[in-house]
Amino acid sequence: MRKSVSLAPGLAIGGDYFVVMAGPCAVETRELLFTVADTVAAAGAAVLRGGVFKPRTSPKSFQGLGESGLLLLAEASRRTGLPVVTEVMDPRDVNLVAEHAAILQVGSRNMQNFPLLREVGRQRRPVLLKRGAAATIDELLHAAEYILQEGNDNVVLCERGVRGFDPATRYVLDLAAVPVIKQRSPLPVIVDPSHGTGEASLVPAMARAAAAAGADGLLIEVHAQPEIALSDGKQALRPAEFAQLAAELRRLVPLVGKRWARGAAVGADLPTIDTFDDQAIAP
């Protein structure tokens, strides 16, 4: 029996729901975050994503705002009515992140950080577990078992691309992993076409393909000014681009036997989608 992970009344990942999580790779400023949060909520996203603890290849790269970023995400969540997913990197930060986020993300680089897996397994917050860039599907499923064995069965798996030899895309987005995982595990599976391609122009096509492959949702990066983003701006959609993609997905999802998970809370005071365009907002 396939499992669904409940986030709020009327909102779950898995089953016949299709959930879109969207937002900036990294929380940078209140203005930029709120612009994107309003955009994705108005377009119908169900979850707001944003990183505050950033695992970066270089120690000189932007590492995230930490706890102050969590507070901004919590403020954006109250503003839009969207629950938040954000990454936790250190077992010592799990309780702190769980205070502000509805979903704890274990990123690709930490897929086999076993102390972290055990710690999020002791929480009752849902966990989004991303496949490592060089991990097999079996290794991803074994990593999920570390969480499950601690008593937390609210686990969502994420295909986000694996390393290949062709530099045309950042990673090789393995959409065949979606039906394979569904054959081997009852856990919901979502796809991250932003990291999977590394190119904003490729995200819409791969997002639609992921839905057709049977994914239970998507994790998409959106930024109001991707050209000045402090992390992964090249793969981020602009607000108007995301709104267009969301409209396309809402037409596609029923055709693959899913229903669109609800977005912002009823009564949230949000701008309409038409308010947003490709013009940048000053940070």
SVG drawing of the C-alpha trace seen along z (x, -y; Angstrom):
<svg xmlns="http://www.w3.org/2000/svg" viewBox="-11 -48 48 51">
<polyline fill="none" stroke="black" stroke-width="0.4" points="0.0,0.0 1.4,-3.4 2.0,-5.9 1.0,-9.5 2.7,-12.0 0.3,-14.5 1.4,-18.1 -1.8,-19.9 -5.5,-19.3 -6.3,-18.7 -2.6,-18.7 -0.5,-15.5 2.4,-14.3 1.7,-11.0 -1.5,-9.2 -3.4,-11.1 -1.9,-14.4 0.6,-16.3 2.6,-18.8 4.8,-21.6 7.4,-23.0 9.0,-26.2 11.1,-29.1 14.7,-30.3 17.7,-28.1 18.9,-30.3 17.1,-32.9 19.0,-36.1 16.8,-39.1 13.3,-39.6 12.3,-41.5 13.5,-38.9 12.0,-36.0 8.6,-37.7 8.5,-38.5 9.1,-34.8 6.9,-33.5 4.0,-35.7 4.6,-34.5 4.7,-30.8 1.6,-31.0 -0.4,-32.9 0.6,-30.5 -0.7,-27.5 2.4,-26.0 1.7,-24.0 5.0,-24.4 7.6,-27.1 11.2,-26.1 14.3,-28.1 17.7,-27.2 19.3,-28.7 22.0,-26.2 23.9,-25.8 26.4,-23.0 28.8,-24.6 31.8,-23.2 33.9,-26.2 34.1,-27.5 34.3,-31.0 30.8,-30.6 27.7,-31.9 26.8,-29.5 23.3,-30.7 21.7,-33.0 21.3,-30.2 18.8,-30.9 17.9,-34.4 17.0,-32.8 14.7,-30.4 12.9,-33.3 12.4,-34.9 11.0,-31.6 8.6,-31.3 7.5,-34.9 7.0,-34.1 5.0,-31.0 2.6,-33.1 2.3,-35.6 1.4,-33.1 -0.1,-30.2 2.4,-27.8 4.3,-25.3 8.1,-25.4 10.7,-22.9 14.3,-23.7 17.6,-21.7 19.2,-20.7 22.9,-19.7 23.9,-19.1 22.2,-16.8 22.6,-19.5 20.4,-21.8 17.5,-19.4 15.4,-20.7 15.9,-24.3 14.9,-23.7 11.9,-21.6 10.6,-24.6 10.2,-26.6 9.9,-24.2 7.1,-21.8 9.4,-19.5 13.1,-18.7 15.2,-18.3 18.3,-16.1 20.3,-17.2 22.2,-15.2 25.5,-15.7 24.1,-14.3 22.2,-11.4 24.6,-9.0 25.2,-11.2 23.9,-8.5 23.9,-10.5 21.8,-13.1 19.4,-10.5 18.9,-9.0 18.3,-12.4 15.6,-13.4 14.1,-9.9 13.5,-10.8 11.5,-13.8 7.9,-13.6 8.3,-16.2 8.2,-14.8 11.6,-14.3 12.5,-15.1 15.5,-12.8 17.4,-13.7 19.3,-11.2 23.1,-11.6 24.8,-12.7 26.6,-9.4 24.1,-7.2 22.3,-4.2 18.6,-3.8 19.3,-1.0 21.6,-3.3 18.8,-5.9 16.3,-3.4 18.8,-2.1 19.3,-5.7 15.6,-6.1 15.6,-3.0 17.8,-4.8 15.0,-7.3 12.2,-4.8 13.9,-2.6 13.9,-5.5 10.1,-5.7 9.5,-8.4 7.7,-7.0 6.9,-10.4 9.6,-10.2 9.5,-11.6 12.2,-10.6 13.6,-13.1 15.3,-12.4 17.6,-15.3 20.0,-14.0 23.2,-11.9 26.7,-12.7 27.3,-11.9 30.1,-12.5 28.3,-15.1 28.7,-18.7 25.6,-19.8 23.6,-19.6 24.7,-19.9 23.6,-16.4 21.7,-13.5 18.1,-13.7 17.1,-10.1 13.4,-10.1 13.4,-6.3 14.2,-6.3 10.6,-7.4 8.8,-4.2 11.7,-2.1 11.4,-3.5 7.6,-3.1 8.1,0.5 10.5,1.0 9.1,-1.3 5.7,-2.7 7.2,-6.1 6.3,-9.2 8.7,-10.4 9.2,-13.9 11.7,-15.3 14.0,-18.3 14.4,-19.5 16.3,-22.6 19.3,-20.7 18.8,-17.9 19.5,-20.1 21.2,-23.2 19.6,-25.3 16.4,-27.3 15.5,-26.9 15.4,-23.1 13.3,-23.1 9.8,-23.4 10.3,-20.4 11.7,-18.2 9.0,-19.2 6.3,-18.2 8.2,-14.9 8.5,-14.2 4.7,-14.5 4.2,-12.2 6.7,-9.7 4.5,-9.4 6.2,-11.7 4.2,-12.8 5.5,-16.4 8.3,-18.8 10.9,-20.9 11.6,-24.0 13.9,-27.0 12.4,-30.4 14.3,-33.7 13.2,-37.3 16.8,-38.3 18.6,-35.1 21.4,-37.0 22.5,-38.2 21.5,-35.1 24.0,-34.1 23.4,-30.4 22.5,-28.6 20.9,-31.5 21.5,-29.9 18.9,-27.2 16.2,-29.4 13.0,-30.4 11.9,-34.0 8.5,-34.6 6.6,-34.9 8.2,-31.8 7.2,-29.8 3.6,-31.1 3.5,-30.0 4.9,-26.5 2.4,-26.1 -0.5,-26.9 0.8,-24.3 1.2,-21.7 -2.3,-22.3 -3.6,-21.3 -1.3,-18.3 -1.7,-16.8 -5.3,-15.5 -4.3,-13.7 -1.8,-11.5 -4.3,-10.6 -3.3,-13.2 -5.0,-16.2 -3.3,-19.5 -2.5,-19.9 -4.0,-23.1 -1.8,-26.2 -2.0,-29.1 -4.4,-29.0 -7.9,-30.2 -8.1,-34.0 -4.4,-34.7 -4.0,-38.2 -1.8,-37.6 -1.2,-39.5 -2.6,-37.9 -0.3,-36.1 -0.7,-38.8 0.9,-41.2 4.3,-39.6 6.6,-40.1 10.2,-39.6 11.2,-43.0 13.8,-42.7 13.1,-43.9 15.9,-45.7 17.3,-43.7"/>
</svg>
